[in-house]
Amino acid sequence: MTPLETELRRIIAIDGPIPVDRYMLGCMGHPQLGYYPTRDPFGKRGDFITAPEISQMFGELIGAWAAAVWQKMGSPARFNLIELGPGRGTLMADALRAAKSLPAFLEAASIHLVETSPVLRAKQEQALAGTSARWHEAVEAILPGPTIAIANEFVDALPVRQFVKDRDGWHMRMVGVVDDKLSFVVMPDPMPGFYGDDYEAPVGAILEWRYDRPVSILAQIVARFGGAALLIDYGHTKTGFGDTLQAMKNHRYVDPLESPGDADLTTQVNFEELVRWAERQGAAAHGPLTQGEFLRRLGIEARAARLKQAATPQQAADIDSALARLTAGDQMGDLFKVLAIADPKLGVPPGFDS
């Protein structure tokens, strides 16, 4: 039993079963016992690998995208360059290196990273040494202004509430203790006036509702002050039903209730929901595109070819392997999607025009 499970059992014994979003929030963010505040989860020695750790090409292309958006904004003399959930800082470091070909962009950029983990912040400080980057606990702590924001595999870790359809309506799904084990249970009373009533769903269907505040704030900022935000994550393009909560530990899937605080918890992103959030705040939504299509439009194949010109045979093979992993339909290429939310006056952001 993990230390966090002991704490969760104590809470459940006092308050009763807790909603799934509260369980996720505790598992991922408890300051002493949670997953992210206590470890570096990335890489072969961690629990999973994200796109920036697979190849420098990913961050370089994102940097080129940000520079092109800045030019499309009219090259403002000052703007916020924000990354939410910046991992080890690899993406931002690669993006800034790629943007060196446009010095005015770097001079105009006020770099901000939204990070709650002290362990990861230390890694980011190393990766971004020599820059003027500043760190924040939440996006609302950043002074608003013209903004370009990146969120790679950030939304999937935002807490979700889950609801289960029964004959008398939708019931909230909870985490309780049954037969001395953490277990999913359902509240006995249905949710009155629940938005899920708008969907035709069979008995037993599960509907997920995600905490929207960080994305809604970004949409509000870019709609009011100008700019765009790029959201990259795994998920589906239309609202559907199903339990997508999953846990990853040592690069394998485990029961989400098995090791609270010691495994990464995520759910698939509903991109239709993100579009709804953006438009509600007055922003325009572009996409989603598959990650493979987006990276190809940005020129990843040409970038790989250039890198291979000066590579050893083994390095060239590694570049080809990374290219396939990022873009192939049977790897990250189709499962991961890319959505831009932008100031309607910006027009279509780079990579999203046909």
C-alpha positions in Angstrom: 0.0 0.0 0.0 1.4 3.4 -1.0 1.6 6.2 1.5 -1.0 8.1 -0.5 -3.4 5.2 -0.4 -3.2 5.2 3.4 -4.1 8.9 3.3 -7.0 8.4 0.8 -8.4 5.6 2.9 -8.4 7.9 5.9 -10.2 10.6 4.0 -12.8 8.1 2.7 -13.4 6.7 6.2 -14.2 10.2 7.4 -16.0 11.7 4.4 -17.2 8.7 2.4 -16.3 8.0 -1.3 -14.6 10.8 -3.2 -15.2 11.8 -6.8 -12.9 10.6 -9.5 -11.5 14.1 -10.1 -10.6 14.5 -6.5 -8.9 11.1 -6.6 -6.9 12.1 -9.7 -6.0 15.5 -8.1 -4.6 13.8 -5.0 -2.7 11.1 -6.9 -1.1 13.6 -9.3 -0.7 16.7 -7.2 -0.5 15.9 -3.4 2.5 18.1 -2.3 4.2 15.4 -0.3 2.8 12.1 -1.7 1.6 12.9 -5.2 3.1 11.6 -8.4 4.4 14.8 -10.1 5.7 16.7 -7.0 8.0 13.8 -6.0 9.7 12.5 -9.2 10.9 12.9 -12.7 8.6 10.5 -14.6 10.1 10.9 -18.1 12.4 8.7 -20.1 13.5 5.1 -20.0 14.1 5.2 -16.2 10.7 6.8 -15.7 7.2 5.7 -16.6 6.7 7.1 -20.1 8.3 9.1 -22.9 6.8 12.2 -24.5 7.4 13.6 -28.0 10.1 16.2 -27.0 12.2 13.4 -25.5 11.9 11.2 -28.6 13.5 13.8 -30.9 14.8 17.3 -31.0 12.8 17.7 -34.3 9.5 18.0 -32.3 10.5 21.0 -30.2 12.4 22.6 -33.1 9.2 22.5 -35.3 7.1 23.9 -32.4 9.6 26.7 -32.1 9.4 27.5 -35.8 5.6 27.4 -35.5 5.7 29.9 -32.6 7.9 32.3 -34.6 5.6 32.1 -37.6 2.6 32.9 -35.4 4.5 35.9 -33.9 5.1 37.2 -37.4 1.4 36.7 -38.3 0.5 38.6 -35.1 2.4 41.6 -36.5 5.7 40.9 -34.6 4.7 42.6 -31.3 7.6 44.1 -29.4 6.6 42.1 -26.3 4.6 38.9 -25.9 4.3 36.0 -23.5 5.7 32.7 -24.6 4.1 30.2 -22.3 4.4 26.4 -21.9 2.0 24.5 -19.6 3.4 21.3 -18.1 6.9 21.7 -19.6 8.3 18.3 -18.5 12.1 18.5 -18.3 12.2 21.8 -20.3 13.3 19.9 -23.4 10.5 21.2 -25.7 11.1 24.8 -24.8 14.9 24.5 -25.0 14.6 23.0 -28.5 12.1 25.6 -29.6 14.3 28.5 -28.4 17.3 27.0 -30.2 15.3 26.7 -33.4 14.1 30.3 -33.1 17.6 31.7 -33.0 17.3 32.3 -36.7 14.8 35.0 -35.8 16.6 37.1 -33.1 13.8 39.7 -32.9 11.4 36.9 -31.8 13.6 35.9 -28.9 14.1 39.5 -27.9 10.3 40.1 -27.8 9.6 36.8 -25.9 8.8 36.9 -22.2 9.2 33.2 -21.3 6.8 31.6 -18.7 6.5 28.0 -17.6 3.5 26.7 -15.6 4.8 24.0 -13.3 3.8 22.7 -9.9 6.5 20.0 -9.4 9.6 21.2 -7.6 11.5 18.1 -9.1 10.6 19.0 -12.6 11.1 22.7 -12.1 14.8 21.9 -11.2 15.2 20.0 -14.4 13.6 22.8 -16.4 16.0 25.4 -14.8 18.9 23.3 -15.9 17.6 23.0 -19.5 16.8 26.7 -19.7 19.9 28.1 -17.9 20.9 31.4 -19.4 17.3 32.3 -20.5 15.0 34.8 -18.7 12.4 32.1 -18.1 10.0 32.6 -15.1 8.0 29.9 -13.3 4.4 30.0 -12.1 2.0 27.7 -10.3 -0.9 28.5 -12.6 -1.5 30.3 -15.9 -3.6 33.0 -14.2 -0.5 34.1 -12.3 1.0 35.4 -15.6 0.2 39.0 -16.5 -2.1 38.9 -19.6 -0.9 40.3 -22.9 -0.2 39.0 -26.5 0.4 35.3 -26.0 1.7 32.2 -27.8 1.2 29.1 -25.6 2.2 25.5 -25.9 0.6 22.6 -24.0 2.0 19.2 -25.0 0.4 16.3 -23.0 -0.9 18.7 -20.5 -4.7 18.5 -20.9 -4.8 14.7 -20.5 -3.6 15.0 -16.9 -6.3 17.5 -15.9 -8.8 15.9 -13.5 -12.0 14.5 -14.8 -15.3 13.7 -13.2 -17.0 10.5 -14.4 -20.8 9.9 -14.6 -22.6 6.6 -15.1 -25.9 6.3 -16.9 -28.7 4.4 -15.1 -32.4 4.1 -15.8 -33.2 7.2 -13.7 -30.4 9.4 -15.0 -26.7 10.1 -14.6 -24.9 9.2 -11.4 -21.5 10.4 -10.3 -18.8 7.8 -10.2 -16.7 7.8 -7.0 -13.7 6.0 -5.4 -14.5 4.2 -2.2 -13.4 1.2 -0.2 -15.1 -2.2 -0.9 -14.0 -5.4 0.7 -10.9 -3.6 2.0 -9.9 -2.4 -1.6 -10.0 0.9 -3.3 -12.9 0.4 -5.8 -15.2 2.4 -8.1 -18.7 3.0 -6.7 -21.6 5.0 -7.9 -23.6 7.7 -6.0 -27.2 6.4 -5.3 -28.9 9.6 -6.4 -28.9 10.9 -10.0 -27.5 14.3 -11.0 -30.4 16.8 -11.4 -30.3 18.9 -14.6 -27.2 17.2 -15.8 -25.8 18.2 -19.2 -25.4 14.5 -20.1 -29.1 14.4 -20.5 -28.5 16.0 -23.9 -26.9 12.7 -25.1 -28.6 9.5 -26.0 -26.7 6.9 -24.0 -27.4 3.3 -22.9 -27.6 2.2 -19.3 -24.0 1.6 -18.0 -22.4 4.3 -20.3 -19.7 6.4 -18.7 -19.4 10.1 -19.6 -16.3 12.1 -18.6 -16.2 15.9 -17.8 -12.8 17.6 -17.6 -11.6 20.5 -15.4 -11.5 23.3 -18.0 -10.0 26.3 -16.2 -6.4 26.4 -17.7 -7.5 26.0 -21.3 -10.5 28.4 -20.9 -8.1 31.1 -19.4 -5.7 30.7 -22.4 -8.6 31.0 -24.8 -9.8 34.1 -23.1 -6.3 35.7 -23.2 -5.6 35.0 -26.9 -9.2 36.2 -27.8 -8.7 39.4 -25.9 -5.0 40.3 -26.3 -4.0 38.4 -29.5 -2.0 35.3 -30.2 -2.6 31.5 -30.3 -2.3 28.4 -28.1 -1.2 25.0 -29.4 -2.7 21.9 -27.6 -1.2 18.6 -28.4 -2.5 15.4 -26.8 -3.9 12.0 -27.2 -7.6 11.6 -27.6 -10.7 11.6 -29.8 -12.3 14.3 -32.0 -16.0 13.7 -30.9 -17.7 13.4 -27.6 -18.3 9.7 -26.8 -18.8 7.4 -23.9 -16.4 5.2 -22.1 -14.0 5.0 -19.2 -10.7 6.3 -20.5 -8.9 6.6 -17.1 -5.6 4.8 -17.3 -2.4 4.5 -15.2 1.1 4.1 -16.5 4.0 2.7 -14.4 7.4 1.6 -15.6 6.2 1.9 -19.2 3.2 -0.5 -18.7 -0.4 0.0 -18.0 -1.6 -0.8 -14.5 -4.9 -0.6 -12.6 -5.6 3.2 -11.9 -6.5 2.2 -8.3 -3.5 0.0 -7.8 -0.7 2.4 -6.9 -2.1 5.9 -6.1 0.7 8.4 -6.1 3.2 6.0 -7.8 1.6 5.8 -11.3 0.8 8.4 -13.9 -3.0 9.0 -14.3 -4.5 10.4 -17.6 -7.7 10.3 -19.6 -8.2 10.7 -23.3 -8.8 14.3 -24.4 -12.2 15.1 -25.9 -11.1 17.7 -28.6 -14.7 18.6 -29.3 -14.9 19.7 -25.7 -11.8 21.9 -26.1 -13.3 23.5 -29.2 -16.4 24.3 -27.1 -14.3 25.8 -24.3 -12.4 28.0 -26.8 -15.4 29.3 -28.7 -17.2 30.0 -25.4 -14.4 32.5 -24.6 -14.5 34.2 -28.0 -11.5 32.4 -29.5 -11.4 30.6 -32.8 -10.5 26.9 -33.0 -8.5 25.3 -35.8 -8.3 21.6 -36.2 -7.8 19.1 -34.7 -5.3 17.6 -37.0 -3.5 14.3 -36.3 0.0 14.9 -34.9 1.5 13.1 -38.0 -0.3 15.4 -40.4 0.6 18.5 -38.5 4.3 17.7 -38.2 4.5 16.8 -41.9 2.9 20.2 -42.8 5.6 21.9 -40.6 8.3 20.0 -42.6 9.4 17.3 -40.3 10.4 15.0 -43.2 12.7 17.7 -44.6 14.2 18.4 -41.2 14.9 14.7 -40.7 16.6 14.5 -44.1 18.8 17.5 -43.2 19.8 16.0 -39.9 20.7 12.7 -41.6 23.2 14.5 -43.9 25.7 14.9 -41.1 24.7 11.7 -39.2 26.5 8.4 -38.7 24.6 5.3 -40.0 23.4 4.6 -36.4 22.3 8.2 -35.9 20.5 8.2 -39.2 18.6 5.0 -38.2 17.7 6.7 -34.9 16.4 9.7 -36.8 14.2 7.5 -39.0 12.9 5.6 -36.0 12.0 8.9 -34.2 10.3 10.2 -37.3 8.2 7.0 -37.5 7.3 7.1 -33.9 6.2 10.8 -34.1 4.2 10.5 -37.3 3.2 6.9 -38.2 -0.4 6.1 -37.9 0.2 3.0 -35.8 2.4 4.9 -33.3 1.8 8.5 -32.1 0.9 9.9 -35.5 -2.9 9.2 -35.4 -3.7 8.8 -31.7 -2.2 12.3 -30.9 -4.1 15.3 -32.1 -3.2 19.0 -32.5 -5.6 21.9 -31.9 -4.9 25.6 -32.2 -7.1 28.1 -30.3 -6.5 31.7 -31.5 -7.5 35.3 -31.7 -10.1 35.3 -34.5 -8.3 38.2 -36.1 -5.2 36.1 -36.5 -6.6 34.0 -39.3 -5.5 30.4 -39.8 -2.4 29.6 -37.8 0.6 27.9 -39.6 0.0 24.2 -40.3 -3.7 24.4 -40.2 -4.4 25.7 -43.7 -5.0 23.0 -46.3 
